[in-house]
Amino acid sequence: MREKLVDAGWGALVTLALSFLPFSSILGGAVAANRYGGGYASGLWLGTLAGVGAMVPLLALFLPALTIAGWLGFGIPPSSPAYGLFLALVGTFFLLYAVGLSAVGGLGGIWARQNTDWNLDPERWL
């Protein structure tokens, strides 16, 4: 179990380090699953763990940004009756982006390990 958490941590670190790039969650999930190996189910699980690990620090950056955007007049004002629905939709899209794309990346990482000779180990390039 410890090895899975370490590999998921590497995936979360890659996601955070490359967070200025779009879809960096896919790369983080791929790195986590490629380091661990196994089948597609373990790749999906490791990608999901990497996404959850990356979601916490990303959320710490995302919430103040959402608040500032609201103060500047973007989105729906907090006094609106639909503000709760707006937050639910934004939260769902954030969850799908961070965790869902990492899970997809986990599947891609297992595919890359089984079908190519790519070395996705982040210790080599981070």
C-alpha positions in Angstrom: 0.0 0.0 0.0 2.9 2.3 0.8 4.3 2.0 -2.7 0.9 2.9 -4.2 0.7 6.0 -2.1 4.3 7.0 -3.0 3.5 6.6 -6.7 0.3 8.5 -6.4 2.3 11.2 -4.6 4.6 11.4 -7.6 1.6 11.7 -9.9 0.2 14.5 -7.8 3.6 16.3 -7.7 3.8 16.1 -11.5 0.2 17.5 -11.8 1.1 20.4 -9.5 4.5 21.1 -11.2 2.9 21.2 -14.6 -0.4 22.9 -13.5 0.3 25.8 -15.7 -0.3 23.5 -18.7 -3.8 22.5 -19.7 -4.7 18.9 -18.9 -1.7 18.4 -16.6 -3.8 16.0 -14.6 -3.6 13.5 -17.4 0.2 13.5 -17.2 0.2 13.1 -13.4 -2.1 10.1 -13.5 -0.1 8.6 -16.3 3.1 9.0 -14.3 1.6 7.4 -11.2 0.3 4.4 -13.0 3.4 3.9 -15.2 5.6 3.9 -12.1 3.5 1.3 -10.3 2.6 -1.0 -13.2 -0.2 -3.6 -12.9 -3.4 -3.8 -14.9 -5.8 -1.2 -16.1 -7.8 -1.4 -12.8 -4.8 -0.5 -10.8 -3.9 2.3 -13.3 -7.4 3.7 -12.9 -7.1 3.5 -9.1 -3.6 5.1 -9.0 -4.7 7.9 -11.4 -7.6 8.6 -9.1 -5.4 8.7 -6.0 -3.0 11.1 -7.8 -5.9 13.3 -8.7 -7.2 13.4 -5.2 -3.7 14.2 -3.9 -3.3 17.0 -6.4 -6.8 18.3 -5.8 -6.2 19.5 -2.3 -3.4 22.0 -3.1 -5.1 23.0 -6.3 -8.3 23.7 -4.4 -6.3 26.0 -2.0 -5.4 28.1 -5.1 -8.8 27.7 -6.8 -11.1 28.9 -4.0 -9.4 32.3 -3.6 -9.3 32.8 -7.3 -13.1 32.0 -7.5 -13.7 34.5 -4.7 -11.7 37.3 -6.4 -13.4 36.6 -9.7 -16.8 37.0 -8.0 -15.6 40.3 -6.5 -14.6 41.5 -10.0 -18.1 40.7 -11.3 -17.4 37.4 -13.2 -19.7 34.5 -12.7 -22.9 34.8 -10.5 -22.9 37.3 -7.6 -23.2 35.6 -4.1 -26.5 37.4 -3.5 -28.1 35.5 -6.4 -30.5 32.7 -5.7 -28.7 30.5 -8.2 -25.3 31.0 -6.5 -25.5 27.6 -4.8 -26.2 25.9 -8.2 -23.3 27.8 -9.7 -20.9 26.7 -7.0 -22.1 23.1 -7.4 -21.5 23.2 -11.1 -18.0 24.8 -10.7 -17.1 22.3 -8.0 -18.3 19.4 -10.2 -16.2 20.6 -13.2 -13.2 21.1 -10.9 -13.6 17.5 -9.5 -13.9 16.1 -13.0 -10.9 18.0 -14.2 -8.6 17.2 -11.3 -9.6 13.6 -10.4 -11.4 12.4 -13.6 -8.6 13.3 -16.0 -6.0 11.8 -13.6 -7.9 8.6 -13.7 -7.9 8.7 -17.5 -4.2 9.4 -17.4 -3.8 6.4 -15.2 -5.2 4.2 -17.9 -2.9 5.9 -20.4 0.1 5.3 -18.2 -0.7 1.5 -18.0 -1.1 1.4 -21.8 2.2 3.2 -22.3 4.0 0.8 -19.9 2.6 -2.3 -21.7 2.8 -1.2 -25.3 5.8 1.2 -25.5 9.3 1.6 -24.1 8.7 5.2 -22.8 10.2 6.0 -19.4 7.7 8.2 -17.6 9.6 8.0 -14.2 9.6 11.6 -12.8 12.8 10.9 -10.8 14.5 11.1 -14.2 13.2 14.5 -15.3 12.0 16.4 -12.2 
